[in-house]
């Protein structure tokens, strides 16, 4: 494992910047793909379940790819994993602009999901978290998450502008090509990020997984992150269409996602800082409870441009602010040797929630022409997540203690 103390400060700072750029480029368009739902469904004559199912499969493939990518990163290094993911995601997005058969379109979700699972910000911030001191780890995790959020802020209006200017098909091909921009930054990450479990056998990984899943704290993080995925995928997939359905302009839906990304920059920084000062589990519980309150207010007040943008700003503060705290608790309770693997499995739970949030939203809308049941489900799950995180013990578990001995 690369000791942060042995890396030159300038080299470390360049690697952190490069990691933030990878998070920026790899997350933005993947997180704001929902702006394509209305125009693609209208042009191709699809029900919304077709689009939603592709996004849901993308989320699930992302989730299954994440722990595999994490295990490979733990054993062989991060840069190769990120390069593989960038190519896969780019090809997947480009194909979305070329295929018009609904079955093939749904299957592109597998390519994009595998690619984003290997090249997304959880892999990046995992690498960054290993090369900094424990005192800085929570803040650096927040910094990487903020960079991903900035990508979301830029990508949503950019995609909306491209759809209006060059059409959704060409826009998707351009987005696919943009993933190639990730590759040059990997040189700087490769210089400092080394494998942490290079000498581990399959049985070592199996032992680590068994030990983690017997730890109550890890289980709480695993199941709690499911709720975050449900919230994020439902809103980012269906919010633009929900806005248009309510009679508001298309730009409001695009800017709602952009506002989420913009305000999540502040939310991620605040989350990373708070994880160094306050109890991480209590902050996490507070975030989920506040989400439930904000969604409830949004449902009950009349919909307008102002209410959409205010809701998006508030949700942005709470959006990925769960990530630095959740990943920080995984590192704190389970140690760093198998961190990318165990963090990847927690993210699989997140993406399982994403699958249900994205797909079920489209399914319910096609059946009822109404998203209201999904909004209330999001409220109930937010309250449940607030409770799930409270039993976490913020102390090293068996894996972390074994690593220290």
N, C-alpha and C positions, 0 to 999 in steps of 0.2 A: 504493500500500500504506500502511496505517495504521501509523505509527511508534509503538511503545509509549511512547517518550519524550514524545510530544505528547499523550497521553491523560492526563487527570487521574487521580490514584491512586484517588479515590473512585469515579469512573466506571468505571475498569478493574475494581475489586473487585466492583462491582455486576454488571458484565457476566460476570465469572468465576462469580459465584454463580448468575446466571441460566443460564449454560451448564451448570453442574452440575445444576441443577434439570431442564433439558431432558434431560440424560443419564439422570438418575434416573427421570423419567417415561417416557421413550421406550424404555428397555432392559428394565426389570424384567419385565413380563408377556410380552414377546416372548421373553425368555431362559428363562422358567419355564413355557412353554406345555405342556411334557411332563407336568405334573400332570393334564392333561385326558385323556391317552392312555387310561388304564385305564377310567375311567367312561364316556367317549364310545364307545369300542370295544365295551364291554359293553352299553350301552343301545341302540346302533344296530346291533349284530350285525356289526361290521366286523372284518376281520383287521387286525393292527397295521400292515400295509404301507400301508393307506389313510391313516391318520393320519400315519405316517412320511413318506409321499410328499408330503403337503401341507406338512409342516414342511421337507422337503428342497427343494421348489420355492420355499417362502418364503426359504430360505437362498440359493438360487441367484438368485432375483429380486432379493434384497437385494444380492447380490454384483454383479450386472450394473448395478443402479441406482446403486451406490456411486460408481464413477468418473464416471458421467454427472452425478450430483448434485455430485460434487466439482468437475468442470469448470465447471458452472453457477455454483457458489459462487465459484470462482476468478475468473470473468468478471463475474458480476452481483451477488455478495454472498450471504451465508449465510442470512439470516433468511427470505427467500422460499422457499428450498429446504426449510428446516425446517418452515415452515408447510404447504407442499404435502405433505410427508411425514406430518405429524401427522394431517391430514385423511384421507389414503389409508389409513394404518395403522388409524385408528379405525373407518373404514367396513369394512375387511377383517375386523377382529375381531368387530364387531357381526354381520356376515353369517355368521360361523362359528357364532354362536348361533342363527341362523334357518334355515339350510339343513340338510337331512337326506339329500340325495342325495350319494353318495360322490364323484361326478365334480365336482359344484359345490363340495363341501367342499375337494377337492384344489386347485381353481382359486382358492379364496380365498387360497391361499398366494401367488399372484402379487400380489394387492392388498396383503397384509400385507408381503410382501417389498419391493415398491417403496416402500411407506410407511416402513418401518423403515430402508431404505437411505438415504432422504432425511432422516429425522428422528432417526437413531441417534447414539450417542456418537462414532463416528469423524468425522462431519461437525462435531460440536460441538467436539471437542478439536482438530480441525484449525483451526477458527476461533480458539480460545483460543491455540493454539501460535503463531499469526501475530502476535498483539498483545502478546506478552510478550518480554522480552529472551532471547537464547540461553541465558544463565546460568540462567534460571528455567524454560525451556521443558520440560525433562524432568519437573520436579516438577509443573508445571501439567497436563501430559499425564497424569501419574499421578493428580492430583486429579480430573480429569474422569472417568477410568476408575474411580476409587474411588466416585464418585457413581453411576455406572451400576451398580456392584456393590451399593451400598446399595439401589438399586431392586430388584435381584434378591433381596436378603435380605428385603425387605418384601413383594415380590410373591408369592413362593412360598407362604408360610403364608396370606397374604390370599386367594389364589386357592383354596387347599385349603379354607379356612373358608367361602368363598362357595359352593363346590361342595356342601359339606355342608349349608349353610343355605338357599340359594335355588336350588340346582340349577345344572348346568354351562351350560345355555342362557342363563339370566338373567345368570350370572356373566360370560359372554363379552360380552353387551351392555353391562354395566357397564364392563368393561375397555375396550371400544371407545370409550365416552363419555369415559373418563379421559384419552384423548389430547388432548382439547380443552384440558386444563389447561396444555399446552405453550405455547399461543398467546400469552398475556400476557407471558411471559418473553422472547419474541422482540424486543419493543420495545427492551429494554436491550442485547441482542446487536447489533441493527441500528445502534445509535448508535456503536459502536466498530469493528465488523468491516466492512471495506471490501474490494472486489474487489482481488486482487493481479495479475490478468492481464487487466484490462479492455480494454487496447489490443491484445491478442493475436489473431491470425488463426487460422484452422483449420490453416494450414501451420505456424504457430508451435507449436501443440499437437502436431501430427504430428512435428515435429522433436524436441520434448521427449520424446515417447514413444520415438522411435527411439533417441535418445541414452541414455535411461535403460535400455532393454532391451539395449543393448550394454555396459552397465556391470555387471561381475561382482558387485559388491556389491548392486546393486538386484535382480539375478536371484536371489541367495541369499535375500534378504528375501522376494521374491515366492514362491519355492517353499517356503521354510521355514514361512511363515505358513499354508500349506495344512494342515500337520499340526495347528496350533493349532485350526483350524476343525473338523477331523475329531474331535479330542478333545472339544471343547466341545459340538458338536452331538450326538454320540453319547451323551454322559453326560447332558446336560440333557434330551434327548428320552426316553431309555430308562431312566434310573436309577430314577425312581419306580415304573415297571412292574416292573423287575428286582427291586426290593425286595419288592413285593407278591407276585411269583411265588415268592419264596423263603420266603414264609410270614410276613413281617413286616407290621406295620400300615401303612395308607395314610399316616398322619402321618409315619412315618419317611422315606418317599420325599419328601414335601413339605419336611420339615425338612432333608433331605440337600441339596436345592437352596438352601434358605435359608442353611445353613452355608457352602456354597460362596460365596454372595454376601457373607456376613458376613466371612469370613476373607479374601476377595479385596479387601476394603477395605484391610486391612493390607498384603496383597500388592501392591496397586497403589501405595500410598504408598511402600513399601519399594523397589519397582521404579523409581518415578520418582526417588527419592533416589539409588539405586545408579547410575542412568544419569548422574548428575552427578559421581559419585566414581570409578566403576570403568569398565572396558571394557564397553561395551554388548553387543558380540557375545559376549564370554565369559559375561556374566550370562545372556544368552539361551540359549546352549548349555547352561549349568548348569540352567536352568529345564526345558528339554525332557528332559535326562537324568534329572533328579529326578522328573519326571512318570512316566517309564518305570519307575523304581524303585518309586514309590508304587503304580502300577497293578499291577505284578507282585506286590507284597506283598498287595494287596487280593484278587487272584485266589486266592492260595495259602492264605490263612488262612480259618477258618470264618466264615461270614457271621452277623452279629448286629447288634443296634441299635448297640452300641458301635463295632463295626468300620465300619459304614456312616458314622456321624457323624465318627469319626476320619479316615476316608478323605476325606470331604467337606471337613473342615477343612483337611487337608493339600493337597488339590487346589485349595481356595479360595485358598490362599496363592500357588498357581502358575497360577491360572485365566486372568485377563486381565492378569497381570503382564507378559505378552509384549507387550501393546499399546503402553505408553509407550516401551519400548525399541525396538520395531520402527518406530513412527512417528517417534521421535527420530532413528533412523538414516536414515530416508527424508529427513527435513529436513536432517540433517547432510551426507549424501552427494549429495543432489539439489537442495538449495536450497528456497526458499519460493515462488517465482513460480508454479510449477505443483504446489505441494505437495498440495493437496486432490485433484487429478486423479491424481497418482502414488500417493498414499496410498490412494485409492479403488481403483486397480488391484491394489495389494497385498491390499487387503481382498477383492477379487473372488476371488483365490486362496484366501483364508481361507474364503470362503463356498462355493467349489467343494468344499473339504474338508468343510464343514458338510453340503452336499448328500449327499455320499457317506456320511458318518458317520450322518446321520439316516435316510436311506432304506435303506442297506444293513443297518443294525441291525434294522429292521423286516422286511426281506426274509429275512435269515438266521434271525430268530426264527420267522417263519411257516413256514420250510422245516424247521427243526431243533428248534424249541422250546428254543433254547439261545443265549445271548449270548456264550459262551466264545470263539469265533473272533474276535469283534469286540474283546474285551478284549486278546487277544494281538496283534491287528493294531495296536491303539493303542500297545502296548509297542514293537513294531518301528518304527513311525513316529516315536515319541519319540526313539529312539536315532538314527534317520536324521537327524532335525531337529537334534540336537545336533552332528552332523558338518557339516551344510549351512552352518551359520552361521559356522564357523571361518574360511573364506577371505575374509570381508568386510574391506574396507579402511576403517577409521574415519577417513576424510579426505574433503574435498570432491571430488566427481567432476566431470566435464566441465560438467554443467548448473550446479552450484553455483559453479564457478570462473567460468563465463561471467556469472553473475548478479553476482558480486563485482567484475568488471572494468568 
